[in-house]
Amino acid sequence: MKVRSLLYSLLLPLLSSAHTLRVGTDQPLHSLQAAVQQAANGDTIVLLPGIYREGRITITKSITLLGIGLPVL
């Protein structure tokens, strides 16, 4: 039980600091590349419906990338 409490106390700040970045025409971020550059480890990028002509994107961070409504890259 003490180990579990210790793990929660160590991991909770990491989980609570993660952000969700939304990419879309009506969002502050309009490109996946901009979102990847702004994201930090643990963040989630939500790519909304649309066509994104991004070219080559290299992701070197531990992030989650979610597509909603069939976005096209």
N, C-alpha and C positions, 0 to 999 in steps of 0.2 A: 504494500500500500504506500509506503514511503517513497519507493521508486517511482510509482505512478504520479504521485504528487510532485515530485522533483521534475519529472518529464514535462508535466503540464506547465509548471512554473517556468521552465526553460523555453518551451515551444510556443506558448501562448503569445508572447510579445512578437515572435516572428510571424505568426499567422495573422495577428491583428494589424500588422503593418502592411500587408499586401493590399494592392489597389486593383481596381478594374478599370481598364482603359477602353472606351468605346470608339470604334472607327466607323464613320459613315458620312454621307453628304450633309446631314443636319446635326453633326456632332462637332465638338471642338477639334478633333483629330480627323483629317480627311484621307490619310494614307496609312497603310500598314507599316511602311518603313518608319514614319514619324513615331508611331506607337511603339515599335520595337526599340527605337533609340531612346525613348522616354521611359520605357518600362525598366523595372528593377527585378531582381530575382524574386520569385514568388508571386509576381503580378499576373493578372489575367487580361488578355486582349480579346475583346468581343468584336468580331468583324460582322457588321450589319449588311443586309442585302445591297448588292451593287456590283459593278464591274471595276476592278482595281488593276490598273496597268502599272505595275510596280517594278518590273525588271527583276534583277537578282537581289534577293534578300537573304542575308546571313544572320541566323539567330545564334548567339553565343551565350545566352542567359537561360536560366531555368524559369521559363514562363509557360503559361497555358494559353493556347490559341484556340478560340472557339468561333465557329462560323454559324450565324443564324440566318435562316431564309435563303440559303444557297448562294453565298457570295462567290464571285468568279475572280480568280487570280490569273 
